[in-house]
Each structure stands twice: as C-alpha cells, then as structure tokens.
C-alpha cells in the first residue's frame, strides 16, 4: 500500500484568504479615519457658520434677504475651512445642497429646533476617497455634518397653537376648531399690528391637499375647522391638509402677507424639550412646601387626607372641609389653597365651590385636578371672581405610582369643567409674582399648566369655561391632548400659547387669542445649541 501523499498548498490558500480579510479591515480603518477627519473639518466650518448666520435672525430685512445674508456667512466659513473653494458665493454648493442653510431648521438632524424661527441650521455634505467602498463600486465616501445656533434670548416661541404629533388618530394629534367656536389670533393690543408671531403649527400629515395654500381639504385633515366654526390667523403652517367649510373656515388676519396658509410645511419641534422639571419624587428643585389639605373642625367635619408621600388619596375640596356661606341653592363653599406639592391631587366636590389660589407654583404629584360643575377658580383675594390667580401648575407622577395601591399618585388629568355662572380666571406667574412669593420658581415663570410628558402614562387637559374663561400663559402638554371649550361665553379671553400633542378649541363662543410674548414662557437661548 502506497503512503498518502502529503497535502500541499493549504497554507497558501489560508494565507490568501487572511490577506483579503486584513486588507478589507485596513481599508475600513482607513475609510473611517478619512470620515472622522472630514467630519472634524466640517464641524470646524458649520459651528462658526451657524453662529454667524444666527445674528441675522432678529435683523429687520425681509425673510428672503435674511436667508441670503445667512448663506453668505455660511459660505465664508465653509471656504475658510477648505470647502467649495473657487465656487463664487457657493452658488453651486447651495444649489446641490452640499451647503445647506435652513431658517428655520428643517432637517431631521435638527430635532427639537425644527421649524422654530429662533434658530438657524447649517449643513455641509462633502466626500473623501473610499478604499473599501470600491469593492462595492463606490469610489468615494460622503460625510454630512450639521450645526444649529440660536438667537432667542428672552423671547417666546413664535406659535400660539402648536400640535406636535404627526398622527391624526382621534384624540392624539392634529388641530381642531369646532362647535361654532370663532377664534381670532392676533398681536397683543400694545404691539404693532403686524408683529410676527401667533402662528398655528400642526405636524400631523393626514388630509387631502389640493391647493397647498387653501384650506380646501376634506375628511380627516391635520387642521380641521368644522361646522360653522372659524379661525383667523396671521399664518398657519400645516404639514398635512387643512379642511374648513370649503376653504371659508380659515381667514387671514388683516395686515399680514397673503396667502396665510402653507400646507406641506416643515414640522415644528418641541421648543421646550429638555426644560428641567421643577419637582420629581427625588428632587424638589423649586424648593416647594408640602401643605396640608384644608379641613374644618367641629361637628360633622371630616378628617382630611394628610397629603404625605405615602397617601394615595386626593385632597377633597367640598363643604365638609372648606367653609360655606349661605344655604340651599345660594350656598357657596370657599377653599383657599396655598402653593406647594400635593400628593394625589385635588378632587373638588359637587355644588358651588370657589377655589381661591394664592400666587405661586402648584405641583400635583399624581391625581391631577378634577374641578366639575359649578367650580370657579381665581385669586385668593378675588371674592367676586374677577382677579386672576397668578400660578404655575405642574402635574406629574408621585413616588407611589406603579406600586400596589398607589394608582392615585399616577399623573391624572387636569379638568376644569365649569358651567353655568362659574368662572375660570388663571394667569401664569410672571416676574413680579414669582419674585414676591418664591424666587426659586422664577425659572418657570410664564408657564400656566405643564402636564409632564415624561411619565409612562400622560393624561389630557380639559378646560371648560362657564360665564367667564380668562387664561394667559403657556400651556405645555407635549404628550397629551388639550381641549378648551369656551362654553357659551360671549367673549373668552385666551392669551395663551398652547404646545401639545394635539389640541381642540370648541364651544359656541367668540375666543380672543392675543399673541403676547411677555406673558409666555421665555426661551433663553443664544449661541450654538446643537
């Protein structure tokens, strides 16, 4: 028997395959190195370019002139860093979008700043030779870098009604005006009549689009002006379609540019995303007290919930705990409340209950507010219900939420469902009221209601006006749906800025909505933000 012949050439084959793998790894490493170096070079250009462009945000020229000035700034810094050299004014680069200047920011990279006119975005797209990519027929690799700069120091967001959701699912996204509501958004009376701001922004994508500058859609639309309702605005930016009485439901405010509707608009980002919460179960950032629930003493009085961290029961506000004057149909129960943290919220009893709220911040650690029927709300000194309560409401989860028996400390809805002769008069804390009561809450001045959107199960806001509905400040509910019913009031005053997942204005009322940045939460950002 002949001995087996030894195998030959195996080492050569293994070595050949190993060399291919090693060469591929080396090519990838080289490509990644080129990409990293190009990215750093782009960052060195887009950062100063966006900062230089931002200085034009508040300048007086028209929008087109501003954008041209911003593009020149971006071109200068791009060419100073070796990009688009020889391209006069970066004309070709701007046309190809290899240099892109967006005011407001419009790319998906801009995140929360998208669609906000207080910011400008600069992008550079450039290539480098690709070694590994040539295996797949790509001889170059592309790198894109972006920067966003702000010039919004001490100014409010430009919108009055902002719906953040891109969905049109009922009760989740979009903007609706219904029930015969007649809504007019306009600059506050002390401002020039053409002051920019007070815009409507709806991110929902649904609805038919015929003429993108006419409210002529049908069916389920992103902005729906239903029935005989009307909406008068300086401008409306709708990502999807607008439907409204064959186009007659949307009216342009006199003095502003026509047409005042843009469908297929850039979605707006959440301008307040990242705002620090004033209170969490582990951090009382605003330094708030923990007041006891009100209670009466004497025969027939009940012992109230103690308002402590382990109590899942709300403060009950009725004639068993608060003093009552009169009797029968004319009886009025008055509950005077002080600022602070309330575990499991408030439940307002039946009958005519008047809530007098002392100025300051009210945190509801679960439970929210249930204020039904004849519940009125105003300032502690109001008496006749004519003085606004200067408050900030923050609603979130309490420490027992998620534990057995702690459901009452999970975030609850904010419900002011007043009717008949009831009055709701609430204004956000301002510089004077916050400084006089507790300077620690001043970073949140201008916020009227904040429904925390970072909890697992965000709840909605439902405000129903009675004979008087008077609100001012920013209502912020980034993961909740907000309904405001003007009731049958002849004149509901809503000097509000509404930032929510979706919103609905309804009720057979004339609703006046002055855009007054001094009353809203102020965005204090200047410089490079992204």
Secondary structure, 3 states (H helix, E strand, C coil): CCCCCCCCCHHHHHHHHHHHHHHHHHHHHHHHHHHHHHHHHHHHHHHHHHHHHHCCCCCCCCHHHHHHHHHHHHHHHHHHCCCCCCCHHHHHHHHHCCEEEECCCCCHHHHHHCCCCCEEEEEEEEEEECCHHHHHCCCEEEEEEEEEEEECCCECCCEEEEECCCCCCCCCCEEEECCCCEEEEEECCCCCCCCCCCEEEECCCCCCCCCCCCCECCCCCCEEECCCCEEEECCEEECCCEECHHHCCEEECCCCCCCCEEECCCCCCCCCCCCCCCCECCECCCCCCCCCCCCCCCCCCCCCCCCCCCCCCCEEECCCCCCEECCHHHCEEEEEECCEEEECCEEECCCCEEEEECCEEEEEECCCEEEEECCEEEECCCCCCCCCEEEEEEEECCCCCCCCCCHHHCCCCEEEEECCCCEEEEEECCHHHHHHHCHHHHHHCCEEEEECCCCCCCCCEEEECCCEEEEEEEEEEEEEEEEEECCCCCCEEEEEEEEEEEEEEECCCEEEEEECHHHCCCECCEEECC
